[in-house]
Amino acid sequence: MKKHLLTLILLIWMTAACAPQPQPTQQSLLPNEDSYPNGSYPNSSYPNGNDSSMDLTPAQTAAISALSTTLNLPPGQITVISAETVDWPDGCLGIQKMGAMCTQAIVPGYKIILEANGGKYEFHTNKDGSQVAQVESVAVATSAEEMVIKQLAANLGFNDSDISVVSNSDVEFSDACLGVAMNDITCAQVTAPGKIIVLEVDKVQYEYHVSKDGKLVQPATLALTWTRDGGIAGFCDRLAVFLSGEVYGSQCKSQPNGTMGTFASLLSADERTQFDTWFKELGQVNVDASDPEGVSDRMVVTLEFYGNGKGTLGKSDQQELFLWAQNLLQKLYS
């Protein structure tokens, strides 16, 4: 009996020894969360079973990159909640900000909702993600007068207290551009209620048009327009300079939707002094520096300046004003 029991135990031991051993699962091969060198797990640089970066569109990638920079978070901690195809009504991707002028051209793109750190963030992009804008929560707005005073002070380097309000009138504008028309900008022909506010500093007046909700502020006192078309290079450049310090430019080849800057960010002290001198001394100046009619690859260059004085420009002065405008456009795109 003992002999048979010993034989049975030996057979059971040999059978267990020969059985295949369980292999570790893939999950057990990965270090646990605490073993990563920082607390940013999951991170796109680490193994992540939920990583779908290969499926992201360029627009989604651009939105994630923008939010990653804003929040100082790794892209792996940002999730795409939704991405909706949208035709934005203007070059600002449907996000209008004070002092920014928007072309009224349709821009195909996306409305993208991202999630990070428990919060949700909305981004608007164009089709390929080369334009990205975040929809920011808007705090309780200050009055329209306060907004335009701060805008003018920032543009021209004044103190808010230096600026007085000449008038503040309720108006119904006939288009979405609030009655400020410029070359190559198409404005939707809809009634837009708002205000016309006129400010004054150092005996010079500056007009602003403001939408009813205060989200769109358009400078309205043009000081200079400059255009360049044609030539061998096929130029198609536009520049509009407002007396209140806003600068708008467009180049149909590189920036068909245009871009915006201000005196404060674009002009040196000497350039600003030169501009102020021209405004005080010159009246309305119209200059045409185009090639003669019939010239092959003719280039058409025109400039209009709206000064507060009565002076005129000689040929050398005209050339200086042309170069000033051309250099300003280059700065706007640099």
Sequence and secondary structure as in RCSB ss.txt:
>XXXX:A:sequence
MKKHLLTLILLIWMTAACAPQPQPTQQSLLPNEDSYPNGSYPNSSYPNGNDSSMDLTPAQTAAISALSTTLNLPP
GQITVISAETVDWPDGCLGIQKMGAMCTQAIVPGYKIILEANGGKYEFHTNKDGSQVAQVESVAVATSAEEMVIK
QLAANLGFNDSDISVVSNSDVEFSDACLGVAMNDITCAQVTAPGKIIVLEVDKVQYEYHVSKDGKLVQPATLALT
WTRDGGIAGFCDRLAVFLSGEVYGSQCKSQPNGTMGTFASLLSADERTQFDTWFKELGQVNVDASDPEGVSDRMV
VTLEFYGNGKGTLGKSDQQELFLWAQNLLQKLYS
>XXXX:A:secstr
 HHHHHHHHHHHHHHHHHS      HHHHS  GGGSSSS  S TTS  TT  GGG  HHHHHHHHHHHHHHT  G
GG EEEEEEEEEESSTTTT   TT       EEEEEEEEEETTEEEEEEEETTSSSEEEE        HHHHHHH
HHHHHHT  GGG EEEEEEEEEESSTTTT   TT       EEEEEEEEEETTEEEEEEEETTSS EEE  EEEE
EEEEETTTTEEEEEEEETTSEEEEEETTTEEEEEEEEHHHH  HHHHHHHHHHHHHB EEEEE    TT TT EE
EEEEEE SS B   HHHHHHHHHHHHHHHHHHH 
